[in-house]
Amino acid sequence: MINEYIGVLDSGVGGLSILSELYKIMPDKNYIYVGDTKNIPYGTKTPSEIYSYTKDILNYFLKNNVKNVVIACNTTSAVAYDKLKIEFENKLKIFPLIQSVASNAIEGLKNDDTIALLATRATVNSKKYEQEIHKINPKIKVISIDCTGFVEIVENRLYKEDKSIELIKSKLDIVKNNNAKRIILGCTHYPYLVDIFRKILDIEYFNPAISLAKKIKNEINFKGSGEIKFYSTINPEEFKKSAKMFFDIKDDVQLINF
C-alpha cells in the first residue's frame, strides 16, 4: 500500500509553525514539508514569481501521493491561491492560510475595533486580509504593517541583534499608536518572534497556525504512520539549523530542485 501524505509548503522554516500544530493534533498522518529557501523571502517577490514557485511545488506533491496541501505561507495564500485553486482543481485539495482563518482572527472584536496585521510586503499590498475580514465585519478597522526584514531575522537567527530589536520596535510602535486590540501574526515566521514582541508590547497575538490546523483536522481522514519528510531547495543543513526552534527534525533534510 502506498502511503498518502499531506503536503506543507512555505518559503522557508516559518511554515514549520503550521506543521507543528498539525502534528500535535494529527500525529498519525504522513507529511511532506518543502521549504523553498532558494527563493526566500516570498514577501518581496512578484505575484507571478510566487505563483511559479508554488506551482512547481504542487506538481512535485502530485507525483508523491499528496492529495491535501497546506499553504503554510500567508504571502502565497494572498497572491497565488486563487489561481492555483483553479489550476489544480480536482487534483489537489488546497487549504489556504488567510482565507481559512480570517473569521477566527476577529472573534470577540466589536464594531469599530482595530486589529493590526504584521505581514510581508506582498501580503500587505494584496489587501487579502482586509478583504476577508471585511466580508465578515466591514466595520472593523485593519491596520496593515509591512514588516520586511522579520523573515530574515528568523531565518538567520538574528534575534538578539540591536538592529533587529529596533526594527521590531518601530513596527510595534505603529500598532500602539493606532490603539489596536489584537495583532495578527500574518507570516508563519512571526510566531517565533512573539517572546520579543511581548517584551515591547503586551497585547493579544493571534497565531493563524492554530486555527488552520483545527480546520484541517476536520477534513482529513486517511490513516498514516506519522512519517515526515523534509525538503529544502538550497542549503539543507542551514535549513535544519534554522528549524531547530520550530520543529525537532531528527532526520536529514533533503535537497530538492525544480
C-alpha positions in Angstrom: 0.0 0.0 0.0 1.3 3.4 -1.0 1.4 6.0 1.8 -0.7 9.1 1.4 0.9 12.4 2.5 -0.2 15.9 3.5 1.9 18.4 1.6 3.0 21.5 3.5 4.9 24.3 1.8 6.5 27.6 2.7 9.3 29.8 1.5 11.5 28.6 4.4 11.2 27.4 8.0 8.3 29.6 9.0 5.7 27.1 7.8 7.0 24.6 10.4 4.8 26.6 12.8 1.9 25.2 10.8 3.4 21.7 10.6 4.0 21.7 14.4 0.3 22.5 15.1 -0.8 19.9 12.5 1.4 17.2 14.1 0.2 18.0 17.6 -3.4 17.2 16.7 -2.8 14.6 13.9 0.4 12.8 14.8 -0.7 9.7 12.9 -0.7 11.4 9.5 2.2 11.4 7.0 3.7 14.8 5.9 6.0 16.2 3.2 7.4 19.6 4.0 9.0 21.8 1.3 10.8 25.0 2.3 11.7 27.0 -0.8 14.7 28.6 0.8 16.3 29.3 -2.6 13.6 31.9 -3.3 13.1 33.3 0.2 11.7 35.8 1.1 8.5 35.5 -0.9 7.3 38.7 0.5 9.5 40.8 -1.8 8.7 38.8 -4.9 6.0 39.5 -7.6 2.8 37.6 -7.6 3.8 35.8 -10.9 7.1 34.7 -9.3 5.3 33.4 -6.2 2.8 31.6 -8.4 5.5 29.9 -10.4 7.5 28.8 -7.3 4.4 27.3 -5.7 3.1 25.6 -8.9 6.4 23.7 -9.1 6.0 22.5 -5.5 2.4 21.5 -6.1 3.4 19.5 -9.2 6.0 17.7 -7.1 3.4 16.9 -4.5 1.2 15.4 -7.2 3.9 13.0 -8.1 4.4 11.9 -4.5 0.9 10.8 -3.5 -0.1 14.1 -1.9 -3.8 14.8 -2.1 -4.1 17.5 0.6 -1.9 20.6 0.5 -1.5 23.2 3.2 -0.2 26.6 2.0 1.7 27.4 5.2 2.5 30.8 3.8 0.4 34.0 4.1 2.0 35.6 1.1 1.2 32.6 -1.2 -2.3 32.5 0.2 -2.7 36.2 -0.6 -1.3 36.4 -4.1 -1.4 33.0 -5.7 -4.1 30.8 -4.1 -7.0 31.9 -6.3 -5.1 31.0 -9.5 -3.6 27.8 -8.0 -7.1 26.7 -6.9 -8.4 26.8 -10.5 -5.3 25.1 -12.0 -5.2 22.2 -9.5 -9.0 21.8 -9.2 -9.9 18.1 -8.9 -6.2 17.2 -8.5 -5.4 18.6 -5.0 -7.4 19.9 -2.1 -5.7 23.1 -1.1 -6.0 24.8 2.3 -5.1 28.5 2.1 -4.0 30.2 5.3 -5.6 33.6 5.1 -9.0 32.5 3.7 -9.2 29.7 6.3 -8.6 31.8 9.4 -9.9 35.3 8.8 -13.1 34.7 10.8 -11.2 33.3 13.8 -8.8 36.4 13.7 -11.6 38.7 14.6 -13.6 36.6 17.1 -14.7 38.7 20.1 -13.9 42.1 18.5 -16.5 44.7 18.4 -17.6 47.1 15.6 -15.0 49.9 15.2 -12.3 47.9 17.0 -8.9 48.0 15.4 -6.9 44.9 14.5 -3.3 45.2 13.3 -1.7 42.9 10.7 2.0 42.3 10.8 2.9 40.8 7.4 5.2 40.7 4.4 5.1 43.5 1.8 3.4 41.2 -0.7 0.7 40.2 1.8 0.1 43.8 2.8 -0.1 45.0 -0.8 -2.6 42.3 -1.7 -5.1 43.6 0.9 -6.3 40.0 1.2 -6.6 40.0 5.0 -8.7 43.2 4.8 -10.9 41.7 2.1 -11.6 38.5 4.0 -12.1 40.3 7.4 -14.5 42.9 5.8 -16.6 40.1 4.3 -17.4 39.2 7.8 -17.4 42.6 9.5 -16.8 45.7 7.4 -16.7 47.9 10.5 -13.5 46.5 11.9 -10.5 48.7 11.1 -7.5 46.8 9.8 -4.0 48.4 10.1 -1.6 46.5 7.8 2.1 46.9 8.5 4.9 45.9 6.1 7.4 44.0 8.2 10.0 43.4 5.6 13.1 42.1 7.4 11.3 40.0 10.0 11.7 36.8 7.9 15.4 37.4 7.6 15.7 37.8 11.4 14.1 34.4 11.9 15.8 32.5 9.1 19.2 33.9 10.0 18.7 33.7 13.8 19.3 37.4 14.3 17.0 37.7 17.4 19.5 39.4 19.6 20.9 42.0 17.2 20.3 45.6 18.1 19.1 46.3 14.5 16.6 43.6 14.8 15.1 44.9 18.0 15.0 48.4 16.6 13.1 47.2 13.5 10.6 45.2 15.6 10.0 48.2 17.9 9.4 50.6 15.0 6.6 48.3 13.7 5.0 47.7 17.1 5.0 51.4 17.7 2.6 51.7 14.8 0.3 49.2 16.4 0.4 51.0 19.7 -0.2 54.4 18.1 -3.4 53.1 16.5 -4.8 51.6 19.7 -5.2 48.1 18.2 -6.9 45.5 20.3 -5.1 42.5 18.7 -2.3 41.6 16.3 -2.5 39.0 13.5 0.8 37.3 13.0 0.5 37.5 9.3 3.5 35.5 8.3 4.3 32.0 9.6 7.8 33.1 10.7 6.4 35.6 13.1 5.2 33.3 15.9 8.8 32.8 16.7 9.3 36.4 17.5 6.3 36.7 19.9 8.5 36.5 23.0 10.4 39.6 21.7 7.1 41.2 20.7 5.6 40.8 24.2 8.5 42.5 25.9 7.9 45.5 23.7 4.1 45.5 23.5 1.7 43.5 25.8 -1.2 42.8 23.5 -3.2 39.8 22.3 -1.4 38.0 19.4 -3.4 35.8 17.0 -1.5 32.9 15.6 -3.3 31.6 12.4 -1.5 28.3 12.6 -3.6 27.0 15.5 -6.9 27.8 13.8 -5.8 26.4 10.5 -4.7 23.1 12.0 -8.1 22.6 13.7 -10.0 23.3 10.5 -7.8 20.8 8.5 -8.2 18.0 11.1 -12.0 18.1 10.5 -11.5 17.4 6.7 -8.7 14.8 6.5 -9.5 11.2 7.3 -6.7 8.9 5.9 -4.6 6.8 8.3 -0.8 7.2 8.3 2.2 6.3 10.4 3.5 9.7 11.5 6.2 9.9 8.8 7.6 13.3 8.0 9.9 14.1 5.0 11.7 17.4 4.9 13.0 19.1 1.8 14.8 22.4 1.1 15.6 24.0 -2.3 19.0 25.1 -1.1 21.4 24.6 1.8 19.6 21.7 3.7 21.9 21.9 6.6 21.3 25.6 7.1 17.6 24.9 6.9 17.9 22.3 9.7 19.8 24.7 11.9 17.2 27.5 11.4 14.4 24.9 12.0 15.6 23.9 15.5 13.4 26.2 17.5 10.4 25.5 15.3 10.5 21.7 14.9 12.7 18.9 16.1 13.9 17.5 12.8 15.6 14.2 13.7 16.3 13.0 10.1 18.2 14.7 7.3 16.7 17.5 5.3 16.9 16.5 1.6 17.8 18.9 -1.2 15.2 19.3 -3.9 15.4 21.1 -7.2 12.7 22.2 -9.5 
